Amino acid sequence: MQINRFNEFRLARRFRVANRVLQIILGLSLIVSLNFLAAKYFSRIDLTQSGTYTLAPESKAYIRELDELVEIIVTIPNDPDVEELQQIHQHLKKLFREYQAAGTINGQTYIQIEFVDVYRQRKRAQELANKYNLTQENIILVAMGDRTREVRQADLYEVEDNQITGFRGEKAITSAIIDVSSKDEDKIYFLVGHGEMRLDDVDPLRGLSQLESFLRERNYSLATLDLAVDPDVPADADLIVIPSPQASLLPEEVEKLRRYMSERNGRMIVLIDPGRRHGMDDLFYDWGVLADDMVVKDDGPDFRAQGGDLIIRRFAEHPITELLVDYQITAFFGPPRPVRTDPAALRDPRLKVTQIIGTSDQSWAERDYRTQSPEQFDEGRDLKGPITIATVSTRSAGTELGITIPGGRFVAFGNSDFITNNRLRAFGNRTLIFNSINWTLARNSRLNIATRPLESYQIVMSERDLTRTLVYFAIIPGATALLGFFIFLIRRR
């Protein structure tokens, strides 16, 4: 009888062991199956009211079209002692989680994120500098192959009244992804043949070699255009830049430019200096711009540098000047000439002319700058400040067969030396010319991604509310757990 009971216990113990092994196997199988299904069939749901954790449909659509790996490398340091840097990293990590999720398609990863501390990871930082020809720190580098685009901290936030009001990192990152993944390069032609500044010139005062390097690194295709030789503006011209002609263009050359702008809805940036006859009055008239043969003088104490050049602080609200206005960045110009709205342009309803840069209230435009000495303001002859020294204009092309046709864009600066080798990096000069090129090419209007508001929540509770919260979330669950523990002890006895 005892032997039978012993055998029964031994058999029962074997059954218990087998049962536990089977439970473990089934549990592991369940976990593996759930993970497999979750990896293959998953859905992300954003429960926030403002969609904080959701990429815009446009971003997702562009990411789905990727066929090569996009590397996003963040070199902005994460200093625990600097609250601003911690906030930037917090916002970026939330955003990049969404990019990584959207960039994983059928098990294939198309977006790779890397945070690099350039001060601690010296070797990796040097590798990136050599590979991508990095010239500055504290940026986000977006790269596909040998095509790169830099996103700066200033591009990530919207500022109003000197206060950060919104996060526009998604628009900046998606725009960079589009640029590096695009197979088509925007081609920019620089006019030559009239003493213009040249891209291959390393002269500090008249050379544009630094601008050439800057634009080529950002995936622009650059070429020169000589209208005295070429029968017409090339068909692949996305933008024409006329940098400081020292002699007048011939009438037939101006006519070629006019046809390009009117018949092909062209894009053009013109930089002209005072004292030079450019011969483009008819072209300027077409686009509602008046470039007076005058020199701007500015006696404003905050607008005049020690060497007599101008510190530009007055910008109108426009996509070209948005960053300069938001972050109160100045520009550094040599003596400019007025470039303002032509009153005759008001009669053309399709033409919109905007004055974007001005001088101080103490400035004036001197008409007799060649003969008058000392120069002084003459009422009724000179123009009283503030004087406009940069103007942009757009012409609506209307619609055809239900398709909106993009119109031409024209930018005129009354100064050119702010883009030369010795001044390109001064103050906001580089930002100003780069934004001008992007706006003229309509790069800034590719995306319609709204800025995300920076939401902060503050819970204000009375003592009664605090007591109720304590009851609901602490006392009741604690009492339930204690009751369960007592029941467990009773059953053991």
C-alpha positions as CSV (number, residue, x, y, z in Angstrom):
1,M,0.0,0.0,0.0
2,Q,2.8,2.3,0.8
3,I,4.6,1.4,-2.4
4,N,1.5,2.2,-4.4
5,R,1.2,5.5,-2.7
6,F,4.9,6.2,-3.3
7,N,4.4,5.4,-7.0
8,E,1.4,7.7,-7.1
9,F,3.3,10.6,-5.7
10,R,6.2,10.0,-8.1
11,L,3.8,9.9,-11.0
12,A,2.0,13.1,-9.8
13,R,5.4,14.8,-9.5
14,R,6.3,13.9,-13.0
15,F,3.0,15.2,-14.2
16,R,3.6,18.5,-12.4
17,V,7.1,18.8,-13.9
18,A,5.8,18.0,-17.4
19,N,2.9,20.4,-16.9
20,R,5.3,23.2,-15.9
21,V,7.6,22.5,-18.8
22,L,4.6,22.6,-21.1
23,Q,3.4,25.9,-19.6
24,I,6.8,27.4,-20.1
25,I,7.0,26.2,-23.7
26,L,3.5,27.5,-24.4
27,G,4.3,30.8,-22.7
28,L,7.5,31.3,-24.7
29,S,5.6,30.3,-27.9
30,L,3.0,32.9,-27.1
31,I,5.6,35.6,-26.5
32,V,7.5,34.8,-29.7
33,S,4.2,34.7,-31.7
34,L,3.0,38.0,-30.3
35,N,6.4,39.7,-31.0
36,F,6.3,38.3,-34.6
37,L,2.8,39.5,-35.2
38,A,3.6,42.9,-33.6
39,A,6.7,43.3,-35.8
40,K,4.8,42.4,-39.0
41,Y,1.4,43.9,-38.3
42,F,1.5,46.9,-36.1
43,S,-0.2,50.3,-35.8
44,R,0.9,53.5,-34.1
45,I,-1.8,55.6,-32.5
46,D,-1.2,59.2,-31.5
47,L,-3.7,60.1,-28.7
48,T,-2.4,63.7,-28.3
49,Q,-4.8,66.5,-29.4
50,S,-2.2,68.3,-31.5
51,G,-0.7,65.2,-33.1
52,T,2.7,65.7,-31.4
53,Y,3.9,62.2,-32.1
54,T,2.6,61.9,-35.7
55,L,4.4,62.8,-38.9
56,A,2.5,64.8,-41.5
57,P,1.1,62.8,-44.4
58,E,3.5,64.7,-46.7
59,S,6.5,63.5,-44.7
60,K,5.3,59.9,-44.7
61,A,4.6,60.0,-48.5
62,Y,8.2,61.2,-49.2
63,I,9.7,58.7,-46.9
64,R,7.8,55.8,-48.6
65,E,9.5,56.9,-51.9
66,L,13.0,56.5,-50.6
67,D,15.1,53.9,-52.3
68,E,18.4,54.5,-50.5
69,L,19.5,54.9,-46.9
70,V,19.2,58.4,-45.5
71,E,21.6,59.2,-42.7
72,I,20.7,61.9,-40.1
73,I,23.6,62.9,-37.9
74,V,23.1,65.2,-35.0
75,T,26.1,67.1,-33.8
76,I,24.3,69.4,-31.4
77,P,25.8,68.7,-28.0
78,N,23.6,67.5,-25.1
79,D,24.9,69.4,-22.2
80,P,23.0,68.6,-19.0
81,D,23.9,72.0,-17.6
82,V,22.3,73.9,-20.6
83,E,18.5,73.7,-20.4
84,E,18.1,74.9,-24.1
85,L,20.3,72.0,-25.4
86,Q,18.4,69.5,-23.3
87,Q,15.1,70.8,-24.7
88,I,16.4,70.5,-28.3
89,H,17.5,66.9,-27.8
90,Q,14.1,66.1,-26.2
91,H,12.2,67.4,-29.2
92,L,14.6,65.8,-31.7
93,K,14.4,62.4,-30.1
94,K,10.6,62.4,-30.1
95,L,10.6,63.5,-33.8
96,F,13.3,61.0,-34.9
97,R,11.4,58.1,-33.3
98,E,8.6,58.8,-35.8
99,Y,11.1,59.1,-38.7
100,Q,12.6,55.8,-37.8
101,A,9.2,54.1,-37.5
102,A,8.1,55.6,-40.9
103,G,11.5,54.7,-42.4
104,T,11.2,51.0,-41.7
105,I,9.4,49.5,-44.7
106,N,9.0,45.7,-45.1
107,G,11.8,45.2,-42.7
108,Q,14.1,47.4,-44.6
109,T,15.5,50.5,-42.9
110,Y,15.7,53.7,-45.0
111,I,16.4,56.3,-42.2
112,Q,19.3,56.0,-39.8
113,I,19.7,58.3,-36.9
114,E,23.0,59.0,-35.1
115,F,23.8,61.4,-32.3
116,V,27.5,62.4,-32.2
117,D,29.2,64.3,-29.4
118,V,31.9,66.1,-31.3
119,Y,33.8,66.9,-28.0
120,R,33.9,63.3,-26.7
121,Q,33.7,61.3,-29.9
122,R,36.7,63.0,-31.5
123,K,37.5,60.1,-33.9
124,R,33.9,59.9,-35.2
125,A,33.7,63.6,-35.5
126,Q,36.9,63.7,-37.6
127,E,35.5,60.9,-39.8
128,L,32.3,62.9,-40.5
129,A,34.3,66.1,-41.1
130,N,36.5,64.3,-43.7
131,K,33.6,62.5,-45.3
132,Y,31.1,65.3,-45.6
133,N,33.4,68.3,-45.5
134,L,31.7,69.7,-42.4
135,T,32.6,73.3,-41.7
136,Q,30.6,73.9,-38.5
137,E,29.3,72.2,-35.4
138,N,25.9,72.2,-33.8
139,I,24.0,71.1,-36.9
140,I,21.9,68.2,-38.1
141,L,23.4,66.7,-41.2
142,V,21.1,64.8,-43.6
143,A,23.0,62.7,-46.1
144,M,22.2,60.3,-48.9
145,G,25.4,59.0,-50.6
146,D,27.5,62.1,-51.4
147,R,24.5,64.5,-51.3
148,T,24.2,66.4,-48.0
149,R,22.1,69.1,-46.5
150,E,22.7,70.9,-43.2
151,V,19.9,71.9,-40.8
152,R,20.8,74.5,-38.2
153,Q,19.4,75.0,-34.7
154,A,17.7,78.2,-35.9
155,D,15.8,76.2,-38.5
156,L,14.1,74.1,-35.9
157,Y,12.1,76.7,-34.0
158,E,9.6,79.5,-34.7
159,V,10.3,82.7,-32.8
160,E,7.9,85.5,-32.0
161,D,8.7,88.6,-29.9
162,N,12.1,87.0,-29.1
163,Q,10.3,84.0,-27.6
164,I,10.3,80.4,-29.0
165,T,6.7,79.6,-29.9
166,G,6.8,76.5,-32.0
167,F,8.8,73.5,-33.2
168,R,9.2,73.2,-37.0
169,G,11.8,70.5,-37.0
170,E,9.7,68.2,-39.1
171,K,9.5,70.7,-42.0
172,A,13.2,71.3,-41.8
173,I,14.1,67.6,-41.7
174,T,11.7,66.5,-44.4
175,S,12.8,69.3,-46.6
176,A,16.4,68.2,-46.2
177,I,15.4,64.6,-47.0
178,I,13.7,65.7,-50.2
179,D,16.8,67.7,-51.2
180,V,19.3,64.9,-50.8
181,S,17.0,62.2,-52.3
182,S,16.0,64.3,-55.3
183,K,17.5,63.0,-58.5
184,D,17.1,66.4,-60.2
185,E,19.5,69.3,-59.3
186,D,18.4,72.9,-59.5
187,K,20.7,74.5,-62.1
188,I,21.8,78.1,-61.4
189,Y,23.5,80.2,-64.2
190,F,25.7,83.1,-63.2
191,L,25.8,85.8,-65.9
192,V,29.3,86.7,-67.3
193,G,30.6,89.1,-69.9
194,H,30.1,92.5,-68.3
195,G,32.7,92.4,-65.5
196,E,30.5,90.4,-63.1
197,M,31.9,88.7,-60.0
198,R,32.9,85.2,-60.9
199,L,32.5,81.9,-59.1
200,D,36.1,80.7,-59.7
201,D,37.6,84.0,-58.4
202,V,39.3,83.7,-55.0
203,D,39.8,87.5,-54.6
204,P,38.4,88.6,-51.2
205,L,36.7,91.7,-52.5
206,R,35.2,90.5,-55.8
207,G,35.5,86.7,-55.8
208,L,32.6,84.3,-55.2
209,S,34.6,81.1,-54.7
210,Q,33.3,80.6,-51.2
211,L,29.7,81.0,-52.4
212,E,30.4,78.5,-55.1
213,S,31.6,75.9,-52.5
214,F,28.7,76.7,-50.3
215,L,26.1,76.1,-53.0
216,R,27.8,73.0,-54.5
217,E,27.8,71.4,-51.1
218,R,24.1,71.9,-51.0
219,N,23.4,70.1,-54.2
220,Y,23.1,73.0,-56.6
221,S,24.4,72.7,-60.1
222,L,26.3,75.8,-61.2
223,A,27.2,77.2,-64.6
224,T,28.0,80.4,-66.4
225,L,26.0,82.2,-69.0
226,D,27.3,84.6,-71.7
227,L,24.3,86.0,-73.6
228,A,26.6,87.6,-76.1
229,V,27.5,84.0,-77.2
230,D,24.5,81.9,-76.3
231,P,21.5,82.4,-78.6
232,D,19.1,82.2,-75.6
233,V,18.8,81.3,-72.0
234,P,19.4,77.5,-71.7
235,A,16.3,75.4,-71.3
236,D,17.6,73.8,-68.1
237,A,18.1,77.2,-66.3
238,D,16.2,77.1,-63.0
239,L,17.6,80.4,-61.8
240,I,19.8,83.2,-63.3
241,V,22.0,85.3,-61.0
242,I,23.5,88.6,-62.2
243,P,26.2,89.5,-59.7
244,S,27.4,93.1,-60.0
245,P,27.7,93.9,-63.7
246,Q,30.3,96.6,-64.3
247,A,29.1,97.5,-67.8
248,S,25.7,97.8,-69.4
249,L,24.1,94.7,-70.9
250,L,23.4,95.0,-74.6
251,P,19.7,95.5,-75.6
252,E,19.6,92.1,-77.3
253,E,20.9,90.5,-74.1
254,V,18.3,92.2,-72.0
255,E,15.6,91.1,-74.4
256,K,16.7,87.5,-74.0
257,L,16.4,87.9,-70.2
258,R,13.0,89.5,-70.5
259,R,11.7,86.6,-72.7
260,Y,13.0,84.1,-70.2
261,M,11.2,85.8,-67.4
262,S,7.9,86.4,-69.1
263,E,7.5,83.5,-71.5
264,R,9.1,80.8,-69.2
265,N,8.1,82.2,-65.8
266,G,11.7,82.5,-65.0
267,R,13.6,83.1,-61.8
268,M,16.2,85.7,-61.4
269,I,18.4,87.4,-58.7
270,V,20.1,90.7,-59.6
271,L,22.7,92.4,-57.5
272,I,23.7,95.8,-58.7
273,D,26.0,98.4,-57.1
274,P,25.7,102.2,-57.1
275,G,27.5,104.1,-59.8
276,R,27.2,101.4,-62.4
277,R,25.0,101.6,-65.4
278,H,23.4,98.1,-65.9
279,G,21.2,98.7,-68.9
280,M,18.4,96.6,-67.4
281,D,15.8,99.3,-66.8
282,D,13.2,97.6,-69.1
283,L,13.6,94.3,-67.3
284,F,13.2,96.1,-63.9
285,Y,10.2,97.9,-65.2
286,D,8.6,94.5,-66.2
287,W,8.9,93.4,-62.6
288,G,7.8,96.6,-60.9
289,V,11.3,97.5,-59.5
290,L,12.9,101.0,-59.7
291,A,16.7,101.1,-59.2
292,D,17.6,104.8,-58.8
293,D,21.1,106.0,-59.7
294,M,21.8,107.1,-56.2
295,V,23.9,106.1,-53.2
296,V,22.4,105.5,-49.8
297,K,24.0,107.2,-46.8
298,D,23.1,106.3,-43.3
299,D,23.9,108.3,-40.1
300,G,21.9,106.0,-37.8
301,P,24.2,105.2,-34.9
302,D,23.1,101.5,-34.8
303,F,23.2,101.1,-38.6
304,R,26.6,102.4,-39.4
305,A,29.9,100.4,-39.0
306,Q,33.2,102.0,-38.1
307,G,34.5,101.7,-41.7
308,G,31.5,103.4,-43.1
309,D,29.6,100.3,-44.2
310,L,26.0,99.6,-43.2
311,I,24.8,97.2,-40.5
312,I,21.3,96.2,-41.8
313,R,18.8,95.8,-39.0
314,R,15.5,96.6,-40.7
315,F,13.8,93.6,-42.5
316,A,10.2,93.2,-43.6
317,E,8.4,89.9,-42.9
318,H,9.1,87.6,-45.8
319,P,10.3,84.0,-46.2
320,I,13.7,85.4,-47.2
321,T,14.2,87.4,-44.1
322,E,12.2,85.2,-41.7
323,L,15.2,83.8,-39.8
324,L,16.9,87.2,-39.6
325,V,13.8,88.7,-38.1
326,D,13.0,85.9,-35.7
327,Y,16.5,85.7,-34.3
328,Q,17.4,89.4,-34.7
329,I,20.4,88.7,-37.0
330,T,21.9,91.6,-38.9
331,A,23.5,91.8,-42.3
332,F,26.6,93.6,-43.4
333,F,26.5,95.7,-46.6
334,G,28.8,98.1,-48.4
335,P,27.4,101.3,-49.8
336,P,24.1,100.3,-51.5
337,R,21.7,102.0,-54.0
338,P,17.9,102.3,-53.7
339,V,15.9,99.4,-55.1
340,R,12.3,100.1,-54.5
341,T,8.8,99.6,-55.8
342,D,8.0,101.2,-59.1
343,P,4.7,103.1,-58.7
344,A,3.7,101.9,-62.2
345,A,3.7,98.3,-60.9
346,L,0.5,99.0,-58.9
347,R,-1.5,99.0,-62.2
348,D,-0.7,95.4,-62.9
349,P,-2.9,93.1,-60.7
350,R,-0.8,90.0,-61.5
351,L,2.3,91.6,-60.1
352,K,3.1,91.7,-56.4
353,V,6.1,93.7,-55.3
354,T,7.5,93.6,-51.7
355,Q,10.2,95.7,-50.2
356,I,12.2,93.5,-47.8
357,I,15.3,95.4,-46.6
358,G,15.5,99.0,-45.5
359,T,17.9,101.4,-43.8
360,S,17.4,103.6,-40.8
361,D,15.3,106.7,-40.4
362,Q,18.4,108.9,-40.4
363,S,19.4,107.7,-43.9
364,W,18.9,109.2,-47.3
365,A,19.6,108.4,-50.9
366,E,22.1,111.0,-52.4
367,R,21.5,111.8,-56.0
368,D,24.5,114.1,-56.5
369,Y,27.0,111.6,-55.1
370,R,29.4,112.1,-58.0
371,T,29.8,115.9,-57.6
372,Q,28.5,117.0,-54.2
373,S,31.1,117.2,-51.4
374,P,30.5,117.0,-48.5
375,E,27.4,114.9,-49.1
376,Q,24.2,116.2,-47.3
377,F,20.5,115.7,-47.6
378,D,18.9,118.1,-50.1
379,E,15.1,118.4,-49.6
380,G,13.2,117.8,-52.8
381,R,16.1,116.2,-54.6
382,D,17.3,113.4,-52.5
383,L,15.2,110.5,-51.0
384,K,14.6,110.6,-47.3
385,G,15.0,107.4,-45.3
386,P,14.3,104.8,-44.5
387,I,15.5,103.7,-48.0
388,T,14.6,100.3,-49.5
389,I,17.7,98.5,-50.8
390,A,16.2,95.1,-51.7
391,T,12.9,94.2,-53.4
392,V,11.2,91.0,-54.5
393,S,8.4,90.6,-57.0
394,T,6.2,87.7,-58.1
395,R,3.9,87.5,-61.1
396,S,1.0,85.1,-61.0
397,A,0.7,82.9,-64.1
398,G,-2.9,81.9,-63.5
399,T,-4.3,78.5,-64.4
400,E,-4.6,76.4,-67.5
401,L,-6.8,73.3,-67.9
402,G,-7.3,73.3,-64.1
403,I,-3.6,73.2,-63.4
404,T,-2.0,76.1,-61.5
405,I,1.1,77.4,-63.4
406,P,3.9,78.7,-61.1
407,G,4.7,82.3,-61.9
408,G,8.1,84.0,-62.2
409,R,10.1,85.4,-59.2
410,F,12.5,88.3,-59.3
411,V,14.8,89.5,-56.5
412,A,16.9,92.7,-56.7
413,F,19.6,93.9,-54.3
414,G,21.1,97.3,-54.3
415,N,24.4,95.9,-53.2
416,S,26.6,92.9,-54.2
417,D,29.6,92.8,-51.9
418,F,27.7,91.1,-49.1
419,I,28.2,87.8,-51.0
420,T,31.9,88.2,-51.7
421,N,34.5,86.0,-50.1
422,N,35.4,88.4,-47.3
423,R,31.8,89.1,-46.3
424,L,29.8,86.0,-47.0
425,R,30.2,84.6,-43.5
426,A,29.7,88.0,-41.8
427,F,26.6,88.4,-39.7
428,G,23.6,87.0,-41.6
429,N,24.9,87.5,-45.1
430,R,25.1,83.9,-46.0
431,T,21.6,83.2,-44.6
432,L,20.3,86.1,-46.7
433,I,21.6,85.0,-50.0
434,F,20.8,81.3,-49.3
435,N,17.2,82.1,-48.4
436,S,16.9,84.3,-51.5
437,I,18.0,81.4,-53.7
438,N,15.7,79.0,-51.9
439,W,12.7,81.3,-52.1
440,T,13.3,82.2,-55.8
441,L,13.5,78.5,-56.6
442,A,10.3,77.9,-54.5
443,R,12.2,75.4,-52.3
444,N,10.6,76.9,-49.2
445,S,7.1,76.3,-50.5
446,R,7.4,72.6,-51.2
447,L,6.0,71.5,-47.9
448,N,2.8,72.4,-46.1
449,I,3.8,71.1,-42.7
450,A,2.4,73.1,-39.8
451,T,4.6,74.2,-37.0
452,R,4.0,72.2,-33.8
453,P,3.1,74.4,-30.8
454,L,5.3,73.9,-27.8
455,E,2.7,72.8,-25.2
456,S,3.2,72.9,-21.5
457,Y,0.6,71.6,-19.1
458,Q,0.2,72.8,-15.5
459,I,-2.1,71.0,-13.1
460,V,-3.7,73.3,-10.5
461,M,-5.3,71.3,-7.7
462,S,-7.1,72.2,-4.5
463,E,-6.6,70.3,-1.3
464,R,-9.9,68.5,-1.9
465,D,-8.9,67.5,-5.4
466,L,-5.6,66.3,-4.1
467,T,-7.3,64.1,-1.5
468,R,-9.7,62.7,-4.1
469,T,-6.7,61.9,-6.4
470,L,-4.9,60.2,-3.4
471,V,-8.0,58.1,-2.7
472,Y,-8.6,57.0,-6.3
473,F,-5.0,56.3,-7.2
474,A,-3.3,55.3,-3.9
475,I,-5.7,54.2,-1.1
476,I,-8.2,52.2,-3.1
477,P,-5.6,50.2,-5.1
478,G,-3.5,49.7,-1.9
479,A,-6.6,48.5,0.0
480,T,-7.4,46.1,-2.8
481,A,-3.8,44.7,-2.8
482,L,-3.9,44.3,1.0
483,L,-7.2,42.4,0.9
484,G,-5.8,40.1,-1.7
485,F,-2.8,39.4,0.5
486,F,-5.0,38.5,3.5
487,I,-7.0,36.1,1.3
488,F,-3.8,34.5,0.1
489,L,-2.7,33.9,3.8
490,I,-6.1,32.5,4.8
491,R,-6.1,30.0,1.9
492,R,-2.6,28.8,2.8
493,R,-3.8,27.8,6.2
